[in-house]
Amino acid sequence: MTQRSTPPYRADHVGSFLRPKELLDARDRHQKGAITRAQLREVEDRAIRDVVRMQEDLELQGVTDGEFRRTFFHIDFLEQLQGVETKGGLHVKFHSAKGDIDMEPPVLQVAGKVRHARSIQLEDFKFLRSVTKRVPKVTIPSPTMLHFRGGRGAISREAYPDLEQFYADVAACYRDEVKSLAEAGCTYLQLDDTNLAYLCDPKMREGAKARGDDPNELPKRYAKLINAAISPRPPGMTVCIHLCRGNFKSAWAAEGGYEPVAEALFRDLQVDGYFLEYDDARSGDFSPLRFVPKGKIVVLGLVTSKVPDLESKDVLKRRIDEAARFVPLDQLCLSPQCGFSSTVHGNQLTAAAQAAKVRLVVDTAREVWGTA
């Protein structure tokens, strides 16, 4: 089987890792005013060096900073765009085997014209690149995250009487960010998107209707937005998208197979690869993968990041074979289904269990494709 010299890799991962106690304590002290932002960054730097070493020791080809500088996978990035504010809290009910969990993350509000005042991830990328010889991967939220959860009601009508101008401005901001990363040498970028996955859930689709949106048209509109955000593609940069149905303290928010968004996702969206949740029945079967074009890569998220129990290699191999009925095996890779800590809170497993999960991905990939 062909060894992949460019991302995504046969054994890959979504990006976030459990925050170490020293980092959590430092973040708490910073919030209380006990240490400066510069002092917090020093702790972050040490923790990132450690998590990079962990990834290298596990023989991953692509490494991230674990998202150690963030509280939420999306808010920390998006609130740095001019015109974007956070207000109050949005009530979200997450589900797990142990029961429901209520969460109220800050609500993103577009209060004015959206502008890219400065590069957001540039310095973080430069640090990551300086501490690894592997391929540094940058993860940022999908541009759709500024629309879906609040819809039209969260976007200033004074600033944007026409939503098309809103979409155009958001895409322009992302193009500026992508350009700055590309010029600094970034070759691996991932967009984290919950909304296309949420549009697979009947209840979430009804919620979109209640906000005045057409859940059948949104996937197409979102594909157009994402395409505009990453085009023209900087030479040598791989762009992937990760779809997530919610990941908070090992709980999830949505369910449903990819069929409702499959054509827009695989045929319209001009990304190079897809990180797809497939760790349990919530994600449906593999049949929507029939829409995947030749040359695009699907990273099967078969290993759950939500619980510590290790999957069976035989079961993973069997499921990879099932997926290969719809997409050639050479277009498939393997990863955990999501990050281990999409928010600073982290999932309900230990650092040792986290490492074991990643090791399982690497070992299984080697046995299936002959290389990780």
ROFIGU-366699 format. One line per field, with one value per residue (C-alpha): x, y, z; residue in three letters. Coordinates in Angstrom, 3 decimals. Example, Ala and Ser with C-alpha at 12.3 -4.5 7.8 and 13.67 -1.06 7.14 Angstrom:
<sites>
c1 <- [12.300, 13.670];
c2 <- [-4.500, -1.060];
c3 <- [7.800, 7.140];
residuo <- [ALA, SER];
</sites>
This chain:
<sites>
c1 <- [0.000, 1.212, 2.931, 1.510, 4.209, 1.661, -1.178, -3.519, -1.496, -2.483, -2.363, -3.542, -5.431, -7.863, -5.733, -6.626, -5.129, -5.851, -4.429, -1.860, -2.585, 0.211, -1.389, -4.889, -3.578, -1.711, -4.810, -6.795, -4.142, -4.122, -7.905, -7.605, -4.893, -2.170, 0.117, 0.549, -0.369, 3.350, 3.820, 0.882, 2.388, 5.631, 3.668, 1.832, 5.155, 6.478, 3.283, 3.323, 6.913, 5.813, 2.733, 4.779, 7.304, 4.449, 3.160, 6.632, 7.240, 3.985, 5.392, 2.757, 3.855, 1.660, 1.680, -0.347, 0.100, -2.762, -4.838, -3.224, -3.651, -7.444, -10.450, -12.865, -11.892, -13.744, -14.395, -10.776, -10.116, -13.340, -13.582, -10.287, -11.957, -12.975, -16.745, -17.215, -18.200, -19.188, -22.279, -24.099, -24.393, -26.094, -27.750, -26.687, -27.626, -24.906, -25.517, -23.376, -23.724, -23.722, -26.496, -26.994, -24.681, -25.819, -23.375, -23.637, -20.720, -20.487, -22.600, -20.785, -22.422, -21.543, -21.934, -20.217, -18.394, -16.189, -12.569, -9.220, -7.334, -4.274, -3.053, -4.537, -2.593, 0.688, 2.799, 1.367, 2.243, 5.775, 6.322, 4.949, 7.167, 10.197, 9.740, 9.165, 10.766, 7.469, 4.748, 3.071, -0.697, -2.811, -6.445, -8.925, -12.723, -14.690, -16.088, -19.588, -19.238, -20.071, -23.500, -25.191, -25.646, -27.186, -28.358, -29.605, -30.496, -26.838, -25.714, -26.205, -28.798, -27.282, -23.851, -25.253, -28.697, -27.651, -26.253, -24.304, -22.015, -21.534, -20.453, -18.130, -16.465, -15.992, -14.427, -12.084, -10.962, -10.143, -8.259, -6.080, -5.441, -4.663, -2.342, -0.387, 0.015, 1.047, 3.661, 5.100, 5.428, 2.219, 1.450, -1.289, -4.487, -7.667, -11.078, -13.189, -16.870, -19.756, -22.468, -22.417, -22.553, -25.337, -27.332, -27.406, -29.530, -33.338, -33.691, -30.882, -32.454, -35.739, -33.839, -32.369, -35.862, -37.056, -34.269, -35.462, -32.905, -33.461, -31.514, -31.481, -29.820, -27.412, -24.910, -24.566, -24.244, -21.677, -19.669, -19.636, -18.449, -15.672, -14.530, -14.318, -12.415, -9.644, -9.456, -7.186, -5.383, -1.822, 0.624, 1.702, -0.961, -3.260, -6.655, -8.879, -12.197, -13.214, -16.896, -17.963, -21.305, -20.202, -17.392, -17.645, -16.554, -17.007, -20.544, -22.099, -24.830, -26.051, -26.561, -27.383, -25.633, -23.945, -26.542, -28.327, -25.075, -23.108, -23.349, -22.454, -19.757, -17.993, -18.815, -19.069, -16.536, -13.073, -10.957, -8.315, -9.502, -12.258, -11.905, -15.203, -16.658, -17.420, -16.871, -20.424, -23.911, -24.607, -22.682, -24.614, -23.114, -20.441, -22.763, -22.559, -18.871, -19.991, -19.997, -16.281, -14.426, -11.243, -8.164, -9.790, -8.855, -11.241, -9.801, -12.031, -12.563, -13.119, -11.303, -13.354, -11.747, -14.655, -14.001, -10.783, -11.760, -9.529, -11.119, -10.235, -7.787, -9.804, -12.974, -11.160, -9.799, -13.231, -14.762, -12.017, -12.838, -16.521, -15.665, -13.449, -16.584, -17.464, -14.020, -10.796, -8.569, -5.790, -8.064, -8.626, -6.734, -7.418, -7.729, -9.574, -13.087, -12.442, -9.902, -9.415, -10.140, -12.229, -12.685, -10.280, -12.364, -11.204, -12.818, -13.206, -10.026, -6.434, -3.328, -2.176, -5.450, -5.150, -1.674, -2.916, -5.655, -3.170, -0.809, -3.691, -4.316, -0.635, -0.289, -3.524, -2.584, 0.738, -0.985, -3.594, -1.522, 2.014, 2.844, 1.593];
c2 <- [0.000, 3.497, 5.357, 8.831, 11.488, 14.286, 14.667, 13.328, 10.304, 6.659, 7.131, 10.620, 12.454, 15.337, 17.671, 18.316, 16.490, 16.404, 19.439, 18.644, 19.790, 22.364, 24.061, 23.986, 25.458, 28.205, 29.064, 29.350, 31.599, 33.796, 34.188, 35.277, 37.799, 35.942, 35.564, 37.570, 36.486, 36.153, 33.852, 31.729, 31.454, 30.148, 27.334, 26.691, 26.500, 23.850, 21.829, 22.017, 20.785, 17.792, 16.984, 17.281, 14.821, 12.475, 12.557, 12.007, 9.089, 7.540, 7.917, 10.238, 12.044, 15.096, 16.847, 19.624, 21.830, 19.920, 23.138, 23.917, 27.677, 27.432, 27.118, 26.153, 24.788, 27.593, 30.609, 31.528, 31.884, 33.475, 36.136, 37.560, 38.608, 42.255, 42.588, 39.332, 39.340, 36.738, 37.231, 35.166, 31.450, 29.107, 26.138, 22.852, 19.412, 16.801, 13.076, 10.218, 6.674, 8.061, 10.587, 14.089, 17.039, 20.641, 23.139, 26.863, 27.981, 31.690, 32.761, 34.288, 37.497, 39.397, 42.975, 44.757, 44.236, 41.145, 41.960, 40.151, 42.735, 40.543, 36.989, 34.785, 31.512, 32.712, 32.966, 29.721, 27.965, 29.388, 28.038, 24.607, 24.427, 25.339, 22.401, 19.535, 17.985, 16.372, 18.101, 20.765, 20.744, 23.831, 23.377, 26.239, 26.380, 26.213, 29.556, 28.070, 28.352, 32.062, 31.312, 28.048, 28.236, 31.687, 32.021, 35.327, 36.444, 36.482, 38.653, 42.410, 43.525, 46.988, 45.654, 43.006, 43.685, 41.186, 37.889, 37.337, 40.216, 38.578, 35.332, 37.260, 39.103, 35.927, 34.179, 37.142, 36.955, 33.279, 33.837, 36.386, 33.953, 31.056, 33.262, 34.323, 30.700, 29.570, 32.300, 31.107, 27.572, 25.855, 22.849, 21.139, 22.931, 21.480, 23.134, 21.855, 21.856, 20.688, 22.204, 19.936, 17.010, 18.637, 18.917, 15.103, 15.136, 15.465, 17.559, 19.897, 20.248, 21.244, 23.784, 25.292, 25.577, 27.322, 29.900, 30.534, 28.419, 25.634, 22.567, 21.208, 24.328, 25.070, 22.314, 23.752, 27.297, 26.189, 24.357, 27.568, 29.548, 27.102, 26.953, 30.743, 30.743, 28.424, 29.491, 30.080, 27.260, 28.187, 25.883, 22.907, 23.294, 20.381, 21.428, 18.919, 19.247, 17.436, 16.792, 16.450, 15.819, 17.396, 16.532, 17.790, 15.752, 12.555, 13.548, 14.303, 16.627, 15.199, 11.957, 10.777, 9.373, 11.574, 10.993, 14.402, 16.299, 13.747, 15.318, 18.821, 17.448, 15.183, 16.631, 20.377, 20.937, 21.537, 20.155, 17.453, 15.199, 14.443, 13.428, 11.644, 10.353, 6.664, 5.402, 4.207, 3.859, 7.596, 8.221, 5.776, 3.416, 3.906, 4.132, 7.970, 7.484, 6.446, 10.165, 10.606, 11.533, 9.875, 11.409, 12.693, 11.092, 9.925, 9.543, 7.064, 8.076, 4.529, 4.837, 6.748, 9.539, 9.530, 6.415, 4.626, 1.127, 0.044, -1.122, -4.510, -4.385, -7.081, -5.011, -1.925, -3.867, -5.288, -1.819, -0.484, -3.313, -2.321, 1.305, 0.105, -1.236, 2.408, 4.107, 2.445, 1.385, 3.635, 6.646, 5.697, 6.485, 5.971, 8.270, 8.792, 10.045, 13.450, 15.251, 14.230, 17.724, 19.907, 22.184, 22.795, 20.413, 17.269, 13.889, 11.288, 9.276, 9.427, 10.575, 6.952, 5.847, 8.718, 7.527, 3.949, 5.082, 6.854, 3.880, 1.641, 3.884, 3.766, 0.011, -0.758, 1.526, -0.260, -3.637, -2.461, -0.230, -1.296, 2.198, 4.847];
c3 <- [0.000, -0.826, 2.005, 2.392, 2.302, 2.603, 5.131, 6.191, 7.260, 7.584, 11.371, 12.233, 14.959, 15.282, 17.363, 20.987, 23.961, 27.682, 29.463, 32.171, 35.730, 35.699, 32.709, 34.193, 37.456, 35.580, 33.578, 36.804, 38.377, 35.291, 35.390, 39.022, 38.148, 40.056, 37.019, 33.825, 30.311, 29.552, 32.545, 31.445, 27.984, 29.477, 31.122, 27.844, 26.011, 28.414, 28.158, 24.362, 24.231, 26.320, 24.215, 21.031, 22.458, 23.361, 19.771, 18.365, 20.737, 19.501, 15.964, 14.561, 11.408, 11.998, 15.378, 16.977, 20.034, 21.654, 21.479, 24.830, 24.406, 24.081, 26.354, 23.558, 20.167, 18.367, 20.591, 21.367, 17.636, 16.411, 19.110, 17.841, 14.605, 14.633, 14.899, 16.841, 20.502, 23.097, 25.226, 27.843, 27.349, 24.912, 26.603, 25.034, 26.340, 25.826, 26.192, 27.445, 28.697, 32.250, 31.618, 30.272, 30.844, 30.554, 29.077, 28.453, 26.272, 25.434, 22.460, 19.501, 18.304, 15.141, 16.360, 13.478, 10.221, 10.451, 9.748, 10.076, 12.112, 12.635, 12.252, 14.968, 14.805, 13.329, 16.490, 17.855, 14.598, 14.632, 18.148, 17.249, 14.175, 16.277, 18.677, 16.229, 13.184, 12.209, 10.188, 12.363, 11.986, 12.698, 13.740, 13.492, 13.676, 10.461, 9.295, 9.593, 13.369, 13.095, 11.647, 12.590, 16.343, 16.411, 12.827, 11.518, 15.056, 16.139, 13.223, 13.332, 10.776, 10.839, 9.882, 7.551, 6.106, 3.419, 4.730, 1.526, 2.494, 5.892, 4.240, 1.915, 4.804, 6.857, 3.863, 3.339, 6.980, 6.601, 3.360, 5.151, 8.016, 5.684, 3.652, 6.750, 7.835, 4.367, 4.106, 7.450, 6.123, 7.278, 5.075, 7.111, 8.123, 9.611, 9.886, 12.795, 11.954, 14.123, 11.965, 8.929, 11.356, 13.368, 10.122, 10.081, 13.263, 12.810, 15.993, 14.959, 11.525, 13.143, 15.248, 12.080, 10.609, 13.770, 13.293, 9.750, 7.880, 5.355, 6.556, 3.010, 1.633, 4.498, 3.604, 0.108, 1.452, 4.007, 1.339, -0.712, 2.337, 3.182, -0.436, -0.547, 2.750, 1.532, -2.110, -3.852, -2.074, -1.111, -2.959, -0.874, 1.837, 2.640, 4.026, 5.800, 7.590, 10.763, 11.427, 15.054, 16.733, 19.992, 22.386, 25.961, 28.989, 26.945, 25.967, 22.583, 21.297, 17.982, 16.104, 12.612, 9.547, 6.930, 4.187, 4.534, 3.873, 1.841, -1.611, -0.431, 1.861, -0.603, -4.026, -3.388, -0.620, -2.065, 0.787, 0.512, 3.303, 5.796, 9.443, 10.104, 13.363, 13.095, 16.631, 17.283, 15.813, 16.166, 12.949, 10.775, 8.210, 5.578, 2.561, 2.278, 1.434, -2.048, -2.897, -2.114, -5.340, -6.494, -4.882, -1.695, 1.610, 4.327, 7.820, 9.625, 13.257, 14.481, 17.805, 20.350, 22.352, 24.802, 26.898, 27.956, 26.807, 23.924, 20.712, 19.235, 16.340, 14.592, 14.860, 13.567, 10.600, 9.849, 9.869, 7.609, 5.197, 5.348, 4.507, 1.645, -0.068, -0.787, -0.959, -2.158, 0.735, -0.567, 0.064, 3.712, 6.925, 10.633, 13.649, 16.917, 16.260, 17.853, 19.963, 23.571, 24.877, 22.549, 25.544, 28.402, 30.554, 28.725, 28.228, 30.963, 30.509, 31.691, 29.860, 29.777, 28.179, 25.702, 24.665, 24.373, 22.001, 19.752, 19.866, 18.808, 15.799, 14.793, 15.257, 13.397, 10.511, 10.126, 9.990, 7.449, 5.148, 6.022, 7.238, 9.633];
residuo <- [MET, THR, GLN, ARG, SER, THR, PRO, PRO, TYR, ARG, ALA, ASP, HIS, VAL, GLY, SER, PHE, LEU, ARG, PRO, LYS, GLU, LEU, LEU, ASP, ALA, ARG, ASP, ARG, HIS, GLN, LYS, GLY, ALA, ILE, THR, ARG, ALA, GLN, LEU, ARG, GLU, VAL, GLU, ASP, ARG, ALA, ILE, ARG, ASP, VAL, VAL, ARG, MET, GLN, GLU, ASP, LEU, GLU, LEU, GLN, GLY, VAL, THR, ASP, GLY, GLU, PHE, ARG, ARG, THR, PHE, PHE, HIS, ILE, ASP, PHE, LEU, GLU, GLN, LEU, GLN, GLY, VAL, GLU, THR, LYS, GLY, GLY, LEU, HIS, VAL, LYS, PHE, HIS, SER, ALA, LYS, GLY, ASP, ILE, ASP, MET, GLU, PRO, PRO, VAL, LEU, GLN, VAL, ALA, GLY, LYS, VAL, ARG, HIS, ALA, ARG, SER, ILE, GLN, LEU, GLU, ASP, PHE, LYS, PHE, LEU, ARG, SER, VAL, THR, LYS, ARG, VAL, PRO, LYS, VAL, THR, ILE, PRO, SER, PRO, THR, MET, LEU, HIS, PHE, ARG, GLY, GLY, ARG, GLY, ALA, ILE, SER, ARG, GLU, ALA, TYR, PRO, ASP, LEU, GLU, GLN, PHE, TYR, ALA, ASP, VAL, ALA, ALA, CYS, TYR, ARG, ASP, GLU, VAL, LYS, SER, LEU, ALA, GLU, ALA, GLY, CYS, THR, TYR, LEU, GLN, LEU, ASP, ASP, THR, ASN, LEU, ALA, TYR, LEU, CYS, ASP, PRO, LYS, MET, ARG, GLU, GLY, ALA, LYS, ALA, ARG, GLY, ASP, ASP, PRO, ASN, GLU, LEU, PRO, LYS, ARG, TYR, ALA, LYS, LEU, ILE, ASN, ALA, ALA, ILE, SER, PRO, ARG, PRO, PRO, GLY, MET, THR, VAL, CYS, ILE, HIS, LEU, CYS, ARG, GLY, ASN, PHE, LYS, SER, ALA, TRP, ALA, ALA, GLU, GLY, GLY, TYR, GLU, PRO, VAL, ALA, GLU, ALA, LEU, PHE, ARG, ASP, LEU, GLN, VAL, ASP, GLY, TYR, PHE, LEU, GLU, TYR, ASP, ASP, ALA, ARG, SER, GLY, ASP, PHE, SER, PRO, LEU, ARG, PHE, VAL, PRO, LYS, GLY, LYS, ILE, VAL, VAL, LEU, GLY, LEU, VAL, THR, SER, LYS, VAL, PRO, ASP, LEU, GLU, SER, LYS, ASP, VAL, LEU, LYS, ARG, ARG, ILE, ASP, GLU, ALA, ALA, ARG, PHE, VAL, PRO, LEU, ASP, GLN, LEU, CYS, LEU, SER, PRO, GLN, CYS, GLY, PHE, SER, SER, THR, VAL, HIS, GLY, ASN, GLN, LEU, THR, ALA, ALA, ALA, GLN, ALA, ALA, LYS, VAL, ARG, LEU, VAL, VAL, ASP, THR, ALA, ARG, GLU, VAL, TRP, GLY, THR, ALA];
</sites>
